[in-house]
Amino acid sequence: MAFIMVAVMVAVTVVRLAVMLTVTVMVLLTVAVRVWQC
């Protein structure tokens, strides 16, 4: 059971990191597009 809990915790951490990276990339792309349009 402990191994399953650790696996779930690792999976949640990976998902959070992926979401943070995706949001960061989207924000950077939005800023880049705005600067490029100006």
C-alpha positions as CSV (number, residue, x, y, z in Angstrom):
1,M,0.0,0.0,0.0
2,A,2.8,2.4,0.9
3,F,4.4,1.8,-2.5
4,I,1.1,2.8,-4.2
5,M,0.8,5.9,-2.1
6,V,4.4,6.9,-3.1
7,A,3.6,6.3,-6.8
8,V,0.5,8.4,-6.5
9,M,2.5,11.3,-4.8
10,V,5.1,11.1,-7.6
11,A,2.4,11.2,-10.3
12,V,0.7,14.2,-8.7
13,T,4.1,16.0,-8.5
14,V,4.8,15.3,-12.1
15,V,1.4,16.5,-13.2
16,R,1.8,19.7,-11.1
17,L,5.2,20.4,-12.7
18,A,3.8,19.7,-16.2
19,V,0.9,22.2,-15.6
20,M,3.3,24.8,-14.2
21,L,5.6,24.4,-17.3
22,T,2.6,24.6,-19.7
23,V,1.3,27.8,-18.0
24,T,4.7,29.4,-18.1
25,V,5.2,28.6,-21.8
26,M,1.7,29.9,-22.6
27,V,2.4,33.2,-20.8
28,L,5.8,33.6,-22.4
29,L,4.2,32.9,-25.9
30,T,1.5,35.5,-25.2
31,V,4.0,38.1,-24.1
32,A,6.2,37.3,-27.2
33,V,3.3,37.7,-29.5
34,R,2.3,41.0,-28.0
35,V,5.8,42.4,-28.2
36,W,6.2,41.1,-31.8
37,Q,2.9,42.8,-32.8
38,C,4.0,46.1,-31.4
